[in-house]
Amino acid sequence: MIDSARHIPLQPLPWDADTVSMAIDEIVADALTHFEGERFWPAHPLDNVKDGNSSFYFGAAGMIWGLDYLRRVGATTAGSGFGPVLARLLEKTQAEMATYGDYATNGSFLFGDLGTALVVMRLASAESIADLVYERAEANMRLPVRELMWGTPGSMLACVHMAEMTDEPRWQALFAVQAERLLDDLQETPDGPLWTQDLYGHQSCYLGPVHGYAGNMLPLLRGWKWLTDGQRQRVS
């Protein structure tokens, strides 16, 4: 990915809101042009997945969330016509998740129906979808994974979004329990405080946003107001 030949070099250009808006419009238009209701989007050739992937990480759930976010913040007026595909999107994610072997039962934010249901909830809220998100998030209490893609930090982030959308107290309560567990698992290492990940048959420490420290800090910071003073001190 870090290949200078694939990117436009940084230039000392002054900020111009109109230029930025035009660039966003171009990106959104390109995304919508390549969307197809039956197969969603074509896969990137480096992702090593089939066209039409539905996940947050590789596919349609992440694309729809991003396009809807741009619309919600006023950066575009396009990207609001995904309602008819949401049910099939969720079904496809569930089918894809079933192929992940030992991880098929995880409440995965980036691969599973936890993340996709969150997208559906954002665009077409329903009690049954909220209950599905809670079921998947709560199940992570019984799993050992301590990172954003497959485990507890992902479900904590889902709780933050669900609390914003529903104002139901159950999201804060579940977040609090999972935050305590996550902080209990933080370890002092020669490289500083880190979480040890037990993934894919290996134990490793990471810094990045998917499996590592940065990704675990994200829900803790987003849910900062829900942390106790003692938990905040441990985060700091």
N, C-alpha and C positions, 0 to 999 in steps of 0.2 A: 504493500500500500504506500509506503514511504518511497516514492519514486518520482524525482523531480521532473522527469520527462512526461509524467501523466498529469501534471498540475500547472496551472497558470502561476508564474512567479508573483510573489507579493509585490505590490507597487504602492508608493506613497501617495495614494489618492485621497482627497478630502471626502468626508462623509457627505453623501447626497441621498436623501430619503427617496426621491423619485427613482433614482437608479436602482436602489435596493428593491423597491416595489416592483419595478420592471423585471428584475432578476427572479424575484419570488413568483411573479405571474408566469414567467417562462418555465420555471421548474414545475409549478403546479399544472400548467397546461400539458407539459410533456408527460407527467405522471398520469393525468386523466386520459390522454390520448392512448396510452399503452394499457389502460385498464379494460378488461373484458369480463362481463358479468358471470360467465361460466368458469373461466380459468384464472380469474383475478389478474395477476401481473406475471410477466415472464421473469424467470430467475436470472440473477447475475451469474455470468459464467464462472466466476471464482467461488461461488457459494456452494457448489457441488450438491445442489438440490434440484428437484424437478420444477418445471414451470408450475405456477399456481400454488406455491407453498402458502399456508395460511397464518403462520406464526407471527408473533411480535418480532422475533429476532431476524428471520429471513424474509418474511412475506407480507401478506395482505393486512393482517391486524396492525402491524407497525405502520404500514403505509396509510391506512385509513385513519389511525390515531393522529399521525403527523399532519395529514391534510385537514382533518377536523380541527386540530389545534390551531393551525394557521387561520382557519375560518373564524374560530371562536375569539381569537385575539385581534381580529380585524385586518390581518395581513393579506387576506384574499376573500373573495366572495364566492369562490368555486368550491367544489368538493363536498357537497352536502347531500348527494343523491345515493347514498350507500344502503339505505334502509332495506331495500328488497333482497340484498345478499347476506344480511347479518345472520339469519338462521343457518344458512348453508355454510357460512364462514365458521360458525361455532361447531357444527357437525364435522367439518373437514379437519379442524384443529384436533378434535377429540380422536378422530381416526388416525391422524398423524402421530399424536402423542402415544397411542397404543403400541406403536412400533419401537418405542425407546427402551425396551427391555426392563432392566432393574429400575429405571427412572420413570416408568410409565404411570406410576401412582403418585408421583410428586406433584405438589401444587406449584407447577412451574410457571413463573411470571413471563418468561421469554419464549417458551416453547409450548406450554400447555393451555388448557381452556381457562385457566385463571386469568391470564393476560387478555385472551380474546373476549372472554365474558366481560371484562372491564371495559373493553371497547364497545361492546354491545350495550352495556349499561349506560355508557356516555351518550350514545346516539339514540337508544330506544329503551329507556329504563323500564324494568319490570321486577316485581318482587321475586319471581322465580330465578331471574338472573342474579339478583343480589344474593339470594340464598346459595346459588352455585358458587359464587365468588367466596362466600364465607366458608362453605364446606371445604373448598380446596385450600383456602388459607389456613383454616383451623387444623387440617390434616398435617400441615408442616410441623406442628408441635411434636409429632411422633416420628419425625424423620431427622437424620443427623446432619443434613447439609446446611452449611452456614454461608451461603453466597447467593447472589441476586438471580442467577439464571434458573436454578432448580429449587432453591430453598427458602428459608425463613426471611431473609431480607427482601426477597421479591414479594412475599405475602404481606410483609409489613408495609411495603410501598403501596400495594393494592389497598390495604386498610386505610391509608392516608387519603387516597383518591375516593374511596367509597364513603368515608366520613364527610368529605367535602360535598359529595353528591346527595347524600341521604340524611345527614345529621343524626343517624342512628347511633346510640351509645355502644352497641356491640363492637363496633370497629375500633374505638379507642381502647376498650377493654382487651380485645385480642392483641392489638398492637403492644399494649403495655406488658403483657405476659411474654410475648415473643421478644421484645426489646430486652427484658431482663435476662432471658435465656441467652440471647446473642451476646450481651455484655459479659455474662458469666463465662462464656467460651473464649473471650479475648485473652490472648497470651502475651507475655513479655518474651521477646526474642532478641537475639543480637542485633537485629535490624529495627528494633522498636516494637510497639504493640501490634500484633497481627493475628489473624485467624488462620488456623491450619485447616485446609480443605481436604476432605477424603472423597476424591472424585475419580471415576474411571480407573479404579484400582491403584491409585497413587495418593500419597499424602504430600501436599505442597502448600506453600504460602505465596500469595499473590498480592500485588498492589492495585491492579486495575479494576475497572468498573463492572466487569462481568463476574469474575470469580474472587475478587480480592477486596482489599481494604476500602478502596474508593466506593465500590458498589455497596458495601455494608454500611458505610457512613451516610450514604444518600438517604435511606429511610429514617435513620436516626436524626438527621438534620431536618428532614421534611416534617417529622413528628416531634420536633424539639419541644413544643409547648406541652406535650403529653408526658414528657420524661420527668421523673422526680429530680430533686436537686442532687441527690447522690448519683443518679444515672448521668446527669449532665456533667458532673465532675469527672466521671469515668470516661466520658466521650472526649472531654477537653484535655 
